[in-house]
Amino acid sequence: MVRVLVWLLVLGLTVYTAVDCVQTEERRVRTLPRALWMLVILVLPVVGPVAWLIAGRPDQPGAPRIGGPGHRQGPPRGPDDDPDFLRRL
């Protein structure tokens, strides 16, 4: 019974990631081309889907990205602490 459950989980993960990969726009796929990702997902049962979720899936909109646009170091600053704002006064 446990073996059946494990295989169902692996199959579910593989189907989910394959559908997610197919529905993702080609330009948003990271690391590899989409066709190669499909091959990896289908040939490597557990490793392929996990790799897609970690390295291939596009970033979610609004997700914080360290060092990306909109990322700030430290606490939020007020306008009087911003040199660009003060220069424009």
C-alpha positions in Angstrom: 0.0 0.0 0.0 2.8 2.4 0.8 4.5 1.7 -2.5 1.4 2.5 -4.4 1.1 5.8 -2.5 4.7 6.7 -3.2 4.2 6.0 -6.9 1.0 8.0 -7.0 2.9 11.0 -5.4 5.7 10.7 -7.9 3.2 10.4 -10.8 1.2 13.4 -9.5 4.4 15.5 -9.1 5.5 14.6 -12.6 2.1 15.4 -14.2 1.9 18.7 -12.3 5.3 19.9 -13.4 4.9 18.7 -17.0 1.6 20.6 -17.3 3.2 23.7 -15.6 6.1 23.5 -18.0 3.9 23.2 -21.1 1.7 26.2 -19.9 4.7 28.4 -19.2 5.6 30.9 -21.9 8.9 29.9 -23.7 10.5 33.3 -22.9 9.8 33.0 -19.2 11.4 29.5 -18.7 14.8 29.7 -16.9 18.0 27.8 -17.4 17.1 25.4 -20.2 14.8 25.5 -23.3 11.2 24.2 -22.5 11.6 21.1 -24.7 14.7 20.1 -22.8 12.9 20.7 -19.5 10.1 18.4 -20.6 12.6 15.7 -21.4 14.3 16.1 -17.9 10.9 16.0 -16.2 9.7 12.9 -18.0 13.0 10.9 -17.9 14.1 11.6 -14.4 11.1 10.7 -12.2 11.8 12.7 -9.0 14.9 14.7 -9.8 13.4 16.2 -13.0 10.2 17.7 -11.4 12.1 19.0 -8.4 14.7 20.6 -10.7 11.9 22.3 -12.7 10.4 23.7 -9.5 13.8 25.0 -8.3 15.6 26.1 -11.4 13.3 26.2 -14.4 10.0 27.7 -13.3 9.7 31.4 -13.8 9.8 33.7 -10.8 6.3 34.5 -9.5 5.2 38.2 -9.9 5.6 40.1 -6.7 7.9 37.6 -5.1 10.9 39.3 -3.4 14.2 38.8 -5.2 17.4 39.5 -3.3 19.4 42.0 -5.2 16.7 42.5 -7.8 14.8 45.7 -8.6 12.9 47.0 -5.6 15.2 45.2 -3.2 16.3 47.5 -0.3 19.0 47.0 2.2 18.1 47.8 5.8 14.9 49.4 7.1 12.8 51.7 4.9 14.0 55.2 4.6 12.0 58.4 4.9 12.1 61.0 2.2 14.4 63.2 4.3 17.0 60.4 4.3 17.0 60.0 0.6 19.7 62.1 -1.1 18.0 62.1 -4.5 14.8 63.4 -3.0 16.7 66.2 -1.1 18.5 67.2 -4.3 15.2 67.7 -6.1 13.9 70.2 -3.4 
